Amino acid sequence: MPDVTGVVNYLSGQAEGRVKYTQQRERSTLQHDAHSVLMHDIRNSSELPTLEREGFMVASIPLDPQLPLDARVIAEAYNPAIQRFLQQLTGAPKIVLRAPILRWSRRMEREQFAPGPADYVHGDFAKDVFHDMAKEAVWNDPERDRWLAGRYAVVQTWRALSPPPQDFPLALVDRRTVSSHELVEMQSIIGAPGEERSYSSYSLKYNPRHRWSYLSNMTQDDVLVFIGSESDNEMPGILHSSFDNTPNITDPVPRTSCELRAFVYWG
């Protein structure tokens, strides 16, 4: 496909004292500005992106399309493949996988508070949250001091479980085009009423120099891999957002997706 135009929601004004509810959207007080941006299709790239350069890459990791849309079933089939892939990619001797997170397009009929695509520009881990989660992941490991004394990172993977063309694909910002003064720490709350959990993450102020990319027509084999945060880099991981691609495609398919985060330790 050619590159397309998509609308993404950047931070508007200040984040202090304001909260983003991801599953109870009517309660959000964080304000956004919608901006149309050019989405570069990675499939058209003469040079594929890399973790070291842009901060993201594309991989091929097959997954059985007949698997039920159940996080526990998907974890049993998917986690071993991701573990092998990341060990080969990073050479890290210690990898701890989090549970898969499934999301559904809001065009689908799901329960009211089912996780949907994140429709605002964000990075998932504020620095203190990243370090705390990295400690928690190896807390019961006898060698935790070794893992935490060396370099560590969180690597995120994202794949579509629904066939192409997806209505709300994921888009990512080339980290070389983001400046620290554009980043704003914000408070996010996930969960349905009575199940809320709060954490700190990042939002982003608009800059026309930001370079956005996405992967069109993702298949069951395609996986986007990107940096969530790194212990040796003060900048956060890759800023990202979904966007409504329905104006650019015919017969859009409501997206179902799976994201999986891995804490990687070099020791």
C-alpha positions as a printed NumPy array, in Angstrom:
array([[  0.   ,   0.   ,   0.   ],
       [  1.089,   3.616,  -0.424],
       [  1.793,   5.749,   2.622],
       [ -1.42 ,   7.078,   4.171],
       [ -2.607,   9.952,   6.32 ],
       [ -3.885,   9.188,   9.807],
       [ -5.14 ,  11.231,  12.734],
       [ -3.422,  10.824,  16.106],
       [ -4.137,  12.52 ,  19.422],
       [ -1.245,  14.431,  20.962],
       [ -1.217,  15.982,  24.421],
       [ -2.947,  19.348,  24.649],
       [ -1.999,  21.681,  27.489],
       [ -0.705,  20.326,  30.77 ],
       [ -0.881,  16.794,  32.162],
       [ -0.454,  17.763,  35.819],
       [ -3.604,  17.025,  37.794],
       [ -5.226,  15.313,  34.815],
       [ -5.852,  11.593,  34.333],
       [ -6.241,   9.316,  31.324],
       [ -8.783,   6.502,  31.807],
       [ -8.121,   3.926,  29.099],
       [-11.234,   1.791,  29.641],
       [-13.573,   4.368,  31.191],
       [-12.996,   7.021,  28.578],
       [-15.792,   9.32 ,  29.744],
       [-13.905,   9.87 ,  33.021],
       [-10.684,  11.102,  31.367],
       [ -9.617,  14.676,  32.105],
       [ -6.444,  14.617,  30.005],
       [ -6.893,  16.799,  26.94 ],
       [ -5.7  ,  15.994,  23.42 ],
       [ -5.208,  17.747,  20.104],
       [ -5.897,  15.744,  16.947],
       [ -3.284,  16.064,  14.207],
       [ -3.185,  14.538,  10.736],
       [  0.195,  12.966,  10.09 ],
       [  1.789,  10.975,   7.295],
       [  2.022,   7.266,   8.108],
       [  4.942,   5.637,   6.313],
       [  4.152,   2.044,   5.4  ],
       [  7.094,  -0.129,   6.463],
       [  6.282,  -2.493,   3.591],
       [  7.362,   0.267,   1.193],
       [ 10.677,   0.924,   2.942],
       [ 13.848,   0.352,   0.973],
       [ 15.63 ,   0.001,   4.332],
       [ 13.776,  -1.785,   7.108],
       [ 13.735,  -0.166,  10.563],
       [ 15.865,  -1.557,  13.383],
       [ 15.719,  -1.52 ,  17.179],
       [ 19.078,   0.238,  17.296],
       [ 18.139,   3.034,  14.883],
       [ 14.402,   3.845,  14.878],
       [ 13.704,   1.794,  18.009],
       [ 11.37 ,  -0.682,  16.303],
       [ 11.464,  -3.502,  13.768],
       [  9.299,  -6.081,  12.007],
       [  9.654,  -9.811,  12.672],
       [  7.988, -12.977,  11.419],
       [  6.785, -15.268,  14.214],
       [  3.993, -17.611,  13.053],
       [  0.972, -18.114,  15.27 ],
       [ -1.859, -20.572,  14.66 ],
       [ -4.822, -18.495,  13.386],
       [ -7.251, -21.082,  14.778],
       [ -6.32 , -20.358,  18.403],
       [ -9.235, -19.087,  20.507],
       [ -9.058, -15.459,  21.577],
       [ -8.115, -16.334,  25.14 ],
       [ -5.003, -14.797,  26.718],
       [ -4.051, -17.976,  28.59 ],
       [ -4.347, -20.18 ,  25.502],
       [ -2.386, -17.701,  23.406],
       [  0.315, -17.461,  26.08 ],
       [  0.847, -21.23 ,  26.031],
       [  1.372, -21.197,  22.265],
       [  3.023, -17.799,  21.825],
       [  5.335, -17.303,  24.807],
       [  7.862, -20.035,  23.928],
       [  8.247, -18.628,  20.404],
       [  8.702, -15.082,  21.71 ],
       [ 11.225, -16.324,  24.287],
       [ 13.309, -18.015,  21.59 ],
       [ 13.051, -15.025,  19.268],
       [ 14.148, -12.497,  21.894],
       [ 17.014, -14.655,  23.105],
       [ 18.294, -14.906,  19.55 ],
       [ 17.69 , -11.202,  18.865],
       [ 19.234,  -9.794,  22.047],
       [ 21.59 , -12.492,  23.306],
       [ 20.276, -11.757,  26.808],
       [ 20.609, -14.657,  29.278],
       [ 17.527, -13.647,  31.283],
       [ 14.092, -12.901,  29.816],
       [ 10.854, -12.587,  31.794],
       [  7.603, -12.449,  29.821],
       [  4.484, -10.678,  31.013],
       [  1.   , -12.01 ,  30.288],
       [ -0.379, -11.229,  26.813],
       [ -2.848,  -8.345,  26.543],
       [ -5.688,  -8.681,  24.036],
       [ -7.468,  -5.662,  22.57 ],
       [-10.541,  -5.339,  20.39 ],
       [-11.657,  -2.684,  17.948],
       [-14.444,  -0.49 ,  19.29 ],
       [-16.344,  -1.378,  16.133],
       [-16.797,  -4.877,  17.564],
       [-19.511,  -5.901,  20.   ],
       [-17.631,  -6.622,  23.22 ],
       [-18.304,  -6.123,  26.902],
       [-18.443,  -2.446,  27.841],
       [-14.977,  -2.166,  29.385],
       [-13.044,  -4.533,  27.119],
       [ -9.588,  -3.096,  26.356],
       [ -9.661,  -1.216,  23.063],
       [ -6.962,   0.319,  20.871],
       [ -5.103,   3.165,  22.561],
       [ -6.114,   6.177,  20.487],
       [ -3.602,   8.705,  21.866],
       [  0.161,   9.148,  21.572],
       [  1.902,   7.561,  24.528],
       [  4.805,   5.57 ,  25.888],
       [  3.812,   2.819,  28.299],
       [  6.492,   3.225,  30.973],
       [  7.538,   6.235,  32.986],
       [ 11.106,   5.655,  34.139],
       [ 10.273,   4.908,  37.783],
       [  7.534,   2.481,  36.703],
       [  9.947,   0.733,  34.332],
       [ 12.6  ,   0.257,  37.023],
       [ 10.029,  -0.934,  39.588],
       [  8.571,  -3.469,  37.152],
       [ 12.04 ,  -4.688,  36.189],
       [ 12.779,  -5.326,  39.883],
       [  9.439,  -7.046,  40.411],
       [ 10.016,  -9.368,  37.444],
       [ 13.16 , -10.891,  39.011],
       [ 12.291, -10.412,  42.683],
       [ 12.259, -14.15 ,  43.462],
       [ 15.312, -14.914,  41.346],
       [ 18.395, -15.776,  43.468],
       [ 20.477, -13.832,  40.947],
       [ 18.299, -10.719,  40.958],
       [ 21.188,  -8.495,  42.107],
       [ 23.181,  -9.608,  39.075],
       [ 20.351,  -8.876,  36.678],
       [ 19.594,  -5.468,  38.158],
       [ 23.25 ,  -4.435,  38.352],
       [ 23.68 ,  -4.773,  34.591],
       [ 21.822,  -3.42 ,  31.612],
       [ 18.132,  -4.286,  31.228],
       [ 15.219,  -3.246,  29.047],
       [ 11.591,  -3.941,  28.317],
       [ 10.882,  -5.028,  24.747],
       [  7.302,  -4.877,  23.488],
       [  5.76 ,  -7.014,  20.775],
       [  2.478,  -6.343,  18.975],
       [  0.584,  -8.416,  16.461],
       [ -2.824,  -8.474,  14.81 ],
       [ -4.963, -11.548,  15.418],
       [ -7.619, -10.439,  12.933],
       [ -7.083, -10.681,   9.166],
       [ -6.128,  -7.672,   7.051],
       [ -6.852,  -4.945,   6.38 ],
       [ -7.153,  -3.899,  10.055],
       [ -9.31 ,  -0.87 ,  10.868],
       [ -7.111,   0.481,  13.679],
       [ -3.455,  -0.466,  13.088],
       [ -0.61 ,   0.474,  15.416],
       [  1.712,   3.321,  14.446],
       [  5.098,   4.139,  15.962],
       [  7.295,   7.248,  16.117],
       [ 10.939,   7.063,  15.052],
       [ 12.754,   7.805,  18.313],
       [ 15.356,   9.904,  16.494],
       [ 12.64 ,  12.495,  15.774],
       [ 11.516,  12.911,  19.416],
       [ 13.091,  15.441,  21.801],
       [ 13.039,  15.196,  25.583],
       [ 11.297,  18.569,  26.004],
       [  8.276,  17.202,  24.081],
       [  7.691,  14.42 ,  26.608],
       [  5.238,  14.853,  29.461],
       [  4.725,  12.331,  32.249],
       [  1.062,  11.543,  32.785],
       [ -1.166,   9.435,  34.999],
       [ -3.095,   6.579,  33.408],
       [ -5.786,   4.386,  34.926],
       [ -6.681,   1.03 ,  33.438],
       [ -9.478,  -1.348,  34.353],
       [-13.24 ,  -1.424,  34.701],
       [-15.043,   0.269,  37.626],
       [-13.885,  -1.288,  40.881],
       [-10.823,  -2.811,  39.178],
       [ -8.841,   0.366,  38.507],
       [ -5.039,   0.407,  38.579],
       [ -3.013,   3.588,  38.267],
       [  0.448,   3.989,  36.765],
       [  2.669,   6.676,  35.259],
       [  3.448,   6.79 ,  31.559],
       [  4.381,   9.377,  28.923],
       [  2.455,  11.502,  26.502],
       [  3.89 ,  13.664,  23.745],
       [  3.5  ,  17.213,  22.495],
       [  3.045,  17.659,  18.775],
       [  5.999,  18.385,  16.529],
       [  5.712,  18.171,  12.735],
       [  9.162,  16.575,  12.529],
       [  7.909,  13.369,  14.195],
       [  8.174,  10.519,  11.698],
       [  5.398,   7.935,  11.975],
       [  5.417,   4.382,  10.585],
       [  2.987,   1.482,  10.479],
       [  2.784,  -1.948,   8.839],
       [ -0.122,  -2.378,   6.44 ],
       [ -2.136,  -5.575,   6.081],
       [ -0.576,  -7.427,   8.99 ],
       [ -0.868, -11.197,   8.798],
       [ -0.802, -13.797,  11.575],
       [  2.968, -14.076,  11.056],
       [  3.791, -10.35 ,  11.307],
       [  5.016,  -8.894,  14.609],
       [  6.042,  -5.34 ,  15.453],
       [  8.87 ,  -5.283,  17.997],
       [  9.805,  -2.062,  19.785],
       [ 11.705,  -0.697,  22.77 ],
       [  9.549,  -0.015,  25.829],
       [ 12.339,   1.423,  27.99 ],
       [ 16.046,   0.904,  28.645],
       [ 18.083,   1.192,  31.829],
       [ 20.976,   2.895,  30.021],
       [ 18.884,   5.5  ,  28.198],
       [ 17.1  ,   8.386,  29.904],
       [ 14.712,   8.756,  27.   ],
       [ 11.617,   6.548,  27.25 ],
       [ 10.752,   3.874,  24.756],
       [  8.904,   4.214,  21.492],
       [  5.889,   6.524,  21.478],
       [  2.953,   4.948,  19.691],
       [ -0.773,   5.113,  18.992],
       [ -3.453,   3.393,  16.991],
       [ -5.134,   5.344,  14.214],
       [ -8.352,   4.993,  12.238],
       [ -7.335,   3.614,   8.859],
       [-10.862,   3.068,   7.521],
       [-10.774,   6.152,   5.226],
       [ -7.768,   4.631,   3.433],
       [ -8.954,   1.056,   2.827],
       [-11.913,  -0.887,   1.523],
       [-13.648,  -3.582,   3.555],
       [-11.81 ,  -2.857,   6.833],
       [-11.71 ,  -5.683,   9.357],
       [-12.286,  -4.84 ,  13.051],
       [ -8.966,  -5.288,  14.742],
       [ -8.159,  -7.857,  17.373],
       [ -4.588,  -7.649,  18.62 ],
       [ -2.158,  -9.132,  21.119],
       [  0.68 ,  -7.307,  22.822],
       [  3.293,  -8.984,  24.922],
       [  6.023,  -7.282,  26.959],
       [  9.32 ,  -8.885,  27.933],
       [ 11.853,  -7.754,  30.509],
       [ 15.304,  -8.514,  29.158],
       [ 18.449,  -8.622,  31.325],
       [ 22.063,  -8.832,  30.227],
       [ 23.588,  -9.042,  33.733]])
